[in-house]
Amino acid sequence: MKTNLTSLINVEYPIIMAPMFLISDTNMIIAALNSGITAAFPALNYRKTEDFAAAIDEIRTASDKPFGVNLIVNKSNIMFKEQLRICVEKKIDFIITSLGSPKEVIKQCKPVGIKVFCDVVDLSYAKKVVDLGADALIAVTNIAGGHAGKQTPEELIPALKESFDIPIIGAGGVSRKADIEKMEKLGVAGVSVGTIFIASNEAPVSEEYKQALIEYSGKDIVMTSNLSGSPLTVINTPYVQKVGTKAGFLSKLMYKNKKLKKFIKMFLAVRGMKAIEKAAFKSTYKTFWVAGPSIEHIHKIKPISEIVKSLVS
């Protein structure tokens, strides 16, 4: 399966196991690399920079395959500068930037050969990151899990493909080989896949979370603005139905008051992070299980190696 993406980062299959907040750990990354795909993990999965650096070293010791790190590049990530420094020092293979301008990342990574892939949700933002020197675009569509976009794959991917000559990576709605083939017809050089890997033996989340991925379906995925300050796709559990999906008072205040925006955004991000962490690893009534519509085709918990085989064989 040779594409512009496999050539760019020297990987067997053009599939990225998407960086999943609080979920992607070293065991998952190593299992993905051993299965012929690449993977990335969020730097924010580690509270201390020394733990973040140690995770990179652990993966490097276990595998010589390329992998990446996801950096939140807006002001809510107070650890951004230190995380970027570590990525550059350790010459990580690629960085995925989210929720902000990748300018500083590209500036520091280009000289040392680190590739920079940028999450984009529309054409105008894509032009900005391409002009800055992005190596690839991750087209975050409206069927992505987590922070989803607003456009369908059929709208966003061809528009990006027509406008730019760097690799386009499709994000959202991939759980079967047929989904990859559909994305390829739209013009992608690869796909970013998240939700189905939560339903893996290696995923460190609770059994309740994994079972929810089997028991609920695509129609049970809703977008909530009532968690982290940014719209997020979650399973519509009884708790989500109880608290609602509309933005709360603080979120509304954040967008109205420019002076307070930075501080409220940081507070909401931390609060949302704690809520997601509590739900992911413990059985609790207050459940926010992040997932995308691709849960429609999850019927069994499998090893990551088997999930990859189902996508490529």
C-alpha positions in Angstrom: 0.0 0.0 0.0 2.4 2.7 -1.3 1.2 6.3 -1.1 2.7 9.7 -0.6 2.3 9.2 3.1 4.1 5.9 3.3 7.0 7.4 1.4 7.0 10.5 3.5 7.5 8.7 6.8 8.6 5.3 5.6 5.7 3.1 6.9 4.3 -0.1 5.5 0.6 0.9 5.5 -0.8 4.5 5.1 -2.6 4.3 8.5 -2.1 6.5 11.6 -3.4 5.2 14.9 -4.8 8.6 15.9 -3.6 10.3 19.1 -6.3 9.7 21.7 -6.4 11.9 24.8 -5.6 9.9 27.9 -5.9 6.6 26.0 -2.9 6.3 23.6 -0.1 4.9 25.7 3.3 3.2 24.9 1.8 -0.3 24.8 -0.7 0.8 22.1 1.9 2.7 20.1 4.3 -0.3 20.1 1.6 -2.7 19.1 0.6 -0.5 16.2 4.2 -0.1 15.0 4.6 -3.9 15.2 1.5 -4.3 13.0 2.9 -2.2 10.1 1.1 1.1 10.7 2.3 4.3 12.4 0.8 5.9 15.5 0.9 9.1 17.5 0.1 10.0 21.1 -0.8 13.3 22.8 2.0 14.9 24.7 -0.7 16.0 27.2 -1.2 12.3 28.2 1.8 12.9 30.5 1.6 15.5 33.3 5.4 15.7 33.7 7.8 16.4 30.9 10.2 13.8 32.2 7.4 11.2 31.9 6.7 12.4 28.4 10.4 12.1 27.4 10.6 8.6 29.0 7.6 7.5 26.9 9.4 8.4 23.7 12.5 6.5 24.9 10.4 3.5 25.8 8.9 3.3 22.3 12.2 3.9 20.6 13.8 1.0 22.6 11.0 -1.3 21.6 10.7 -0.4 17.9 12.7 1.4 15.2 9.5 2.2 13.3 8.4 5.9 12.8 5.8 7.4 15.2 4.6 10.8 16.2 3.4 13.1 18.9 0.3 15.3 19.0 0.8 18.8 20.3 -2.0 21.2 21.3 -0.6 24.5 20.1 -3.0 27.0 21.6 -2.6 28.9 24.9 -4.6 26.4 26.9 -1.5 24.1 26.8 0.9 25.7 29.2 3.4 22.9 28.6 3.6 23.5 24.9 7.1 25.0 24.8 8.7 22.3 26.9 6.9 19.5 24.9 8.1 20.9 21.6 11.7 21.2 23.0 11.7 17.5 23.9 10.3 16.5 20.5 13.0 18.5 18.7 15.8 17.2 20.9 14.7 13.6 20.4 14.0 14.1 16.7 10.5 12.6 16.8 9.5 11.4 13.3 6.4 13.6 13.0 4.3 16.0 15.0 0.5 16.4 14.6 -0.6 19.9 15.5 -4.1 20.7 16.8 -6.2 23.6 18.0 -4.0 26.5 17.0 -1.3 27.9 14.7 1.6 25.4 13.9 4.0 28.3 13.1 6.4 27.7 16.0 6.3 23.9 15.5 7.2 24.2 11.8 9.9 26.8 12.5 11.7 24.5 14.9 11.0 21.2 13.2 11.9 21.9 9.6 15.7 22.4 10.3 16.0 19.0 11.9 13.8 17.0 9.5 10.8 16.4 11.7 7.6 16.3 9.6 4.6 18.4 10.7 1.0 17.3 10.0 -1.7 19.8 10.7 -5.3 19.1 11.7 -7.6 21.2 9.5 -11.3 21.5 9.3 -11.7 23.9 6.3 -10.0 25.3 3.2 -9.1 28.7 4.7 -7.2 27.3 7.7 -5.5 24.7 5.5 -4.1 27.5 3.3 -2.6 29.2 6.3 -0.8 26.0 7.5 0.3 25.1 4.0 1.8 28.6 3.6 3.6 28.1 6.8 5.2 24.9 5.5 3.1 22.0 6.7 4.2 18.6 5.3 0.7 17.0 5.3 -2.9 17.9 6.1 -5.2 15.9 8.4 -8.7 16.5 7.1 -10.8 16.3 10.3 -14.3 15.7 9.0 -17.7 15.7 10.7 -17.6 12.0 11.3 -14.4 12.1 13.3 -14.3 11.1 16.9 -13.3 13.7 19.6 -12.9 17.2 18.2 -14.7 16.7 14.9 -15.0 19.1 12.0 -18.2 20.4 10.3 -17.7 19.2 6.7 -18.3 15.8 5.3 -15.4 13.8 3.8 -17.0 14.3 0.4 -16.9 18.1 0.9 -13.6 18.6 2.6 -11.1 16.1 1.1 -11.6 16.8 -2.6 -11.4 20.6 -1.9 -8.1 20.1 -0.1 -6.8 17.7 -2.8 -7.6 20.2 -5.6 -6.0 23.1 -3.8 -2.8 21.7 -2.4 -0.1 19.2 -3.6 0.9 17.9 -0.2 -0.5 14.6 1.2 -4.1 14.7 2.6 -4.9 12.3 5.5 -8.5 11.6 6.1 -9.8 11.5 9.7 -13.2 10.2 10.6 -15.4 7.3 10.0 -12.9 4.6 9.3 -13.4 1.2 10.9 -13.3 -1.2 7.9 -11.2 -1.7 4.8 -14.2 -0.5 2.8 -14.0 2.8 4.6 -10.3 3.2 3.6 -11.2 2.4 0.0 -13.9 5.0 0.1 -11.4 7.6 1.4 -8.8 6.6 -1.2 -11.3 7.3 -4.0 -11.7 10.8 -2.5 -8.0 11.4 -2.9 -6.4 10.7 0.5 -2.8 9.5 0.9 -3.7 7.9 4.2 -6.1 7.7 7.0 -6.1 8.6 10.7 -8.1 6.0 12.8 -9.0 6.3 16.4 -12.2 4.9 17.9 -11.8 1.3 16.8 -8.5 1.1 18.6 -10.2 1.9 21.9 -11.9 -1.4 21.5 -8.6 -3.3 21.7 -7.0 -5.6 24.2 -4.1 -3.1 24.6 -6.3 0.0 25.3 -5.9 0.9 29.0 -9.5 2.1 29.5 -12.2 0.3 31.6 -14.1 -2.7 30.4 -17.3 -0.6 30.7 -15.9 1.8 28.1 -15.0 -1.0 25.7 -18.3 -2.6 26.1 -20.1 0.7 25.4 -18.3 0.8 22.1 -20.0 -2.6 21.2 -23.4 -1.9 22.7 -24.0 1.6 21.3 -24.1 2.4 17.6 -23.3 5.3 15.3 -26.6 7.0 15.9 -25.8 7.3 19.6 -22.9 9.7 19.0 -23.6 13.3 19.9 -21.6 16.5 20.0 -21.3 18.2 23.4 -20.0 21.7 24.2 -20.6 21.0 27.9 -17.3 19.5 28.8 -14.0 20.9 27.7 -14.9 24.3 26.1 -14.5 22.8 22.6 -17.2 20.7 20.8 -16.5 17.0 21.4 -18.1 13.8 20.2 -19.2 11.4 23.0 -21.5 8.4 23.4 -25.0 9.6 24.4 -25.1 7.8 27.8 -27.9 8.5 30.3 -25.6 10.9 32.1 -24.9 12.9 28.9 -28.6 13.0 28.3 -29.1 14.3 31.9 -26.6 17.1 31.8 -27.3 18.1 28.2 -24.9 18.9 25.3 -25.2 22.7 25.1 -22.4 25.0 26.2 -22.5 25.9 29.9 -22.3 29.3 31.5 -18.5 29.4 31.6 -18.2 28.4 27.9 -20.6 31.2 26.9 -18.7 33.7 29.0 -15.4 32.6 27.5 -16.5 33.6 24.0 -18.0 36.9 25.2 -15.1 38.2 27.3 -11.8 38.5 25.6 -9.9 39.4 28.8 -11.1 36.2 30.6 -11.0 33.9 27.6 -7.5 32.5 28.1 -8.1 31.7 31.8 -11.5 30.3 31.3 -10.3 28.1 28.4 -7.5 26.7 30.6 -9.9 26.0 33.4 -12.4 24.3 31.1 -9.7 22.2 29.5 -8.4 21.0 32.8 -12.0 20.3 34.1 -12.9 18.4 30.9 -9.6 16.4 31.1 -10.4 15.3 34.6 -14.0 14.3 33.7 -12.8 12.3 30.7 -10.1 10.6 32.7 -12.5 9.6 35.5 -15.0 8.1 33.0 -12.3 6.4 30.9 -10.7 4.4 33.7 -13.4 4.0 36.3 -16.9 2.7 36.3 -18.9 5.8 37.3 -22.4 7.3 36.7 -20.8 10.5 35.5 -19.7 9.1 32.2 -18.3 11.0 29.2 -17.0 8.3 26.8 -15.4 9.9 23.8 -16.0 8.1 20.5 -16.9 8.6 16.8 -19.7 7.2 14.6 -17.4 4.4 13.5 -18.5 2.5 16.6 -21.3 1.3 14.3 -18.9 -1.5 13.1 -17.3 -2.5 16.4 -18.6 -5.9 17.5 -15.7 -7.4 19.4 -12.7 -6.5 21.5 -9.6 -7.5 19.5 -5.8 -7.2 19.7 -4.5 -4.2 17.7 -2.7 -6.6 15.3 -6.1 -8.1 14.4 -7.7 -4.7 14.0 -4.9 -3.7 11.6 -5.4 -6.9 9.6 -9.1 -6.2 9.2 -8.2 -2.8 7.7 -5.6 -3.9 5.2 -6.1 -7.5 4.3 
